[in-house]
Amino acid sequence: MSYAYDDQNIFAKILRGEIPNTTVLETDHSLAFRDLYPQAPTHVLVIPKGAYVSYDHFASEASEAEIVDYTRAIAEVCRLEGVALTAGDGFRLISNAGSNGVQDVPHLHVHILGGRPLGRMLAKA
Ligand code: AMP
């Protein structure tokens, strides 16, 4: 079965310039922007420009150029935001997928969270 991508999702609209965003970094294949409802002092979303629903979709089907660009963009945002381990106190990288992952926007994004201690990875259900 193939991955179904809905091009009416909010991040597709951001990529088409139909909705504003606060850009942190733009590269050939990736865009990083501030989360509208930040949950930590640093809360940046990094998305590929290509139409991928989730991390597994991207990792399976994206070109090597897209994968390298996206991976390096994430590292660059960590550096720009001062949370990279070269100079900062660290961060958490989250990518939710599907209903069990509680993914609200069906375009691949990683959340980069930092700037305060983030507690344990998962709250007890
Ligand atoms: P997820 O639940 O992993 O799909 O996360 C979606 C994230 O997108 C949430 O953290 C929202 O706060 C964020 N979000 C929703 N709409 C926007 C927007 N227009 N600009 C920036 N972030 C947004």
Residues whose N, C-alpha, C, O or C-beta is under 5 A from the ligand:
A	BS01	AMP	I10 P20 R34 D35 L36 Y37 N96 V102 Q103 D104 V105
